[in-house]
Amino acid sequence: MARTKQSVLVGENGQLSEETTLVIEAGRTERHYWLDLWRYRELFYFLAWRDILVRYKQTVIGIAWALIRPFLTMLVFTVVFGKLAKLPSEGVPYPILVFAAMLPWQFFSNALSEASNSLVGNANLISKVYFPRLIIPASSVITSFVDFLISGIILVGLMVWYQFMPSWRIIYLPVFIGIAFAAAMGAGLWLTALNVKYRDFRYIVPFIVQFGLYVSPVGFSSSIVPGKWRLLYSLNPMVGVIDGFRWAILGGESKIYMPGFVLSMAVVGALFITGIVYFRKTEKSFADVI
């Protein structure tokens, strides 16, 4: 990476003069990578804002799609699991039980879909200029987080409709939002790096999202899973995230299965750390293979 260096010279006549020298240092980019993330923060804001605008550009109802999709999914799950299967609702209205899980799941699934294609979609930018490539998938996750905040309006509306008051546990909700963000970021970094090299992942990611919706406790409570399978079931990182959201929002009978929760958090931590490591390891080759 290049930097400038100024020095003062003394001439033969005793006069002082300044000289600017361009110094090229090998490996400086690696040493200052995390500092560059802060230096390029304006690019991060621009990419996130661009993605938000483009997502709903030339649509009839615009950003209302962020409300319609989770609402319709919640209605289907309420009818199938609540009315037909008559699964337990932990002492709360079934739509609230479902939507408390739908919020983190929608954030996670949208983040995976957006982040996995983010580098390929910005191929021209990557191949022409230097900036920390981590900014691109991170901006996609932030875009999905905006949808998460908008969808929260539905949960508030459901609580008002059913006259449901959350307990004091709601103060812990930001902690579980942070865990959901770490899970989405970690998995997103893995998939976006793999998608650059192996374009098959553009077909694998929708399958992961669809399959994950049914193996995660979105339409039902994880308490119905038999005890002997509960720990194995918690290898799904979204199990701990969803159980945490329900514990914080619903209160009452909602409980956290601690061994499973600890296991899910370990998986989230492993995803996040290894995702960053793998992304940084393959980042140098992105411009060559994209």
TASUL-V635644 format. One record per pair of residues at least 12 apart in sequence whose ideal C-beta (glycine too) atoms are under 6 Angstrom apart, sorted by the first residue. I is the first residue (numbers start at 1). J is the second residue. Records with the same first field share a line. If there is no record, write none. Layout:
BEGIN
I=J ; J
END
This chain:
BEGIN
1=25 ; 28 ; 29
2=22 ; 24
3=23
4=20
5=21 ; 23
6=18 ; 20
7=19
33=132
36=132
37=132
40=131
43=131 ; 135
44=135 ; 139
47=139
48=139 ; 142 ; 143
51=143
52=143 ; 146
66=147 ; 150 ; 151
67=154
70=102 ; 106 ; 151
71=154
74=95 ; 98 ; 99 ; 102
77=98 ; 219
78=94 ; 95 ; 98
81=219 ; 220
82=94
87=220
90=221 ; 253 ; 254
91=252 ; 253
92=250
93=162
95=158
96=158 ; 164
98=219
99=155 ; 158
100=245 ; 246 ; 249
101=218 ; 242
103=151
104=180 ; 241 ; 242 ; 245
105=218
107=144 ; 148 ; 180
108=184 ; 238
109=209
110=144 ; 147
111=141 ; 144 ; 184 ; 188
112=187 ; 188
114=140 ; 144
115=137 ; 140 ; 141 ; 188 ; 192
116=191 ; 192 ; 195 ; 205
118=136 ; 137 ; 140 ; 192
119=136 ; 192 ; 196
122=136
123=290
126=286 ; 287 ; 290
127=287
133=283 ; 286
137=188 ; 189 ; 192
141=184 ; 185 ; 188
166=249
167=251
169=248 ; 251
170=248
172=248
173=248
176=244 ; 245 ; 248
179=241 ; 268
180=241
182=268 ; 272
183=237 ; 241 ; 268
186=271 ; 272 ; 275
187=271
189=275 ; 279
190=275
191=205
193=278 ; 279 ; 282
196=286 ; 290
197=289
216=236 ; 238
217=242
222=239 ; 243
230=257 ; 260
231=259 ; 260
234=260 ; 263 ; 264
237=264 ; 267 ; 268
239=264
240=261 ; 264 ; 265
243=256
END
